[in-house]
Amino acid sequence: MSNHTPGPWVAKTIDHGVRIEPSIAWMGFGSAHPRETHVANANLIAAAPDLLSALKAAKAFIEIYKVDFSDTILATIQSAINKANTP
């Protein structure tokens, strides 16, 4: 398991970019992407701890209650969890 900064993370738009707090990342405006794209990307990054938690809960539910999902869905969930936990 990785030692990432625990959530919640919040994307805050400031004058020249978007900051993901607490001190996670900074994306400055003015690159190849429009401002709206930077804000959308920052919001996705800020949601990462919640998304990881939701995936872990969904995986546990599927395994505990033997929900009939395709192996592809479980593999995708596990892949995303692994990617988030890779140091």
C-alpha angles and dihedrals in degrees: 000000000000125000097229121159107274119244159276095093121183130200112219122188113218133173100287104019149332125294122201108211144246085046095290104131146337128215117189122211119237102063127112093293128074120251092255091057092053091050092048091049091048091051090051091050091047090053092054098099091049092046092050091050091049092050092050090050092048092049092050091048092050092049097043097045095035091233110191103243125148117264087242092064093049090046090051092050092048091047091054091048091049092049091052091048097047110114 
